[in-house]
């Protein structure tokens, strides 16, 4: 099993019995400084008017950025926790899938900054998000 497949298997285990699994989010690719995934646009992720809920977009963005951050550190001694996230919702989506790609902009000793672009099936920008992550020592 190559490194990408073993990392994807690990991430799949992390996501079991979480909101990530409940919403149908799937991590599809792990690379150097980035993480990609997809999320269905259906009854789980709709707002009352039948469009993709902005909060669901933020869940996808935070999921990808948080997992990406965790993969940058030694998890036996460090933990990554979200400090701040923002999102600009650009375009509505009614059905199908949205695709996210989180890319690390800053990978420091005590903080990381991740940008996530979410697109629709046609590749149009749906949402752009930035998340700041604190890298902290695990309590012994």
N, C-alpha and C positions, 0 to 999 in steps of 0.2 A: 504494500500500500504506500503510495507516495505521500509526501508531507502534506500537500493540500487536502487529499482525501482523509488523512488521519486527523487533521485539524477540523475539517468539516464534520467528521464523526464526533469529535469532542464537543463541538459547538452544538450539535444536535442533542447530545446528552444534557448539556447545560440548559437547553430550552424546554426540556420535558416538564410537563405540569406547570407551565408558567403562562403569563399573558401572551408571550410570543407564540406558543403552541396554540392557544385558544383563538388567536386572530388569524392563524394560518400563515404566519411569517416563516419564510424559509431562507436560510443563509445559503447562497449558491456558489460563492467564490471567496477565497481568502488569498490575498497576495501581499507583497511587500508594501506595507503602509496603506492598505485599503481592504475593504470588506464589501461584498455585494450581496443583495438579497432581494426577495420579492414578497408582495403581500396581495392577497385577493381583495377586490373591491366587490363586496357582497353584503349580506345582512349583518355580518359581524363588524363590518367597518363603515357602514353607511351612517349618515346623520338622518334625522327625520324627513328631510326633503329628498332623500334618495341619492345624495352625492357622497363621495368619500369624506368622512369626518376628518377635520383638520387635526384632531387629537390622535386619530389613528396614524396619520402621516408622521406626527411627532413620535409616536411609539415606534414606528419603523426606523426613524432617524436615530432615536436614542438607543434602540436595540443594536443597530449596526455600529454606531460610534462606541458604545460601551463595550461590546464584544471586541471590537478592534483595539480599543485601549487596553483591555485585559490581556490581549495576545502580545502586547509590547513589553510586558513586565514579568518578573519572576513572581508568580502567584503564591509561592510558598512563603514569601516575606512581604509582598506588597498587595494592595487592593486599589481598585480604581472606582471612584465615586463621582457622580455627576455634580458639578457646581452650578452650571447654568446651561440652558438650552433655549434657542429661539428658532422661529420658523416663519418664513414668508410663504403664504399659500398663493400660487400663481394661477392655477387652472383647475377646474372641477373635473371629476371623473365619476361616471355612473356605474361602470361595470368593467370586468376584465381583471387585469393585474396592474399594479404599479411596481416599479423597479427602483431600488435605492443603491447608491454607491457612496460609501463613507470613505473619505480620504483624510489622512492625518496631515494637518498643516504645521503643527508644532508638537514635537515629542521630547519634552524636557524631563528633568529628574523629578519635579514635583507637580507639573501640570502637563496636560496634553490638550490640543485643540483639534477638533474634527469637523469637517464640512461634509454634509450629506446632500446629494442631489437626488431627487425623486422624479422619475419620468413616467409617462403613460406608455401604452403599448406602441404608440407611434414615435416614441422618443421625445415627445414634447415635455418641457419642464412643468412639473406639477407643484413642487415645493422645494425650497432650499432651506437648509437648517445648519446652524453652527452650535457645537456643544463644547463646553470647557469641562475637563475632567481633572479631578485632583488625584494624584498618586500618593497614597498614604502607607505608612508602615502598618502591618497587621499586628494586632495585639496578641502577645504570646500566650 
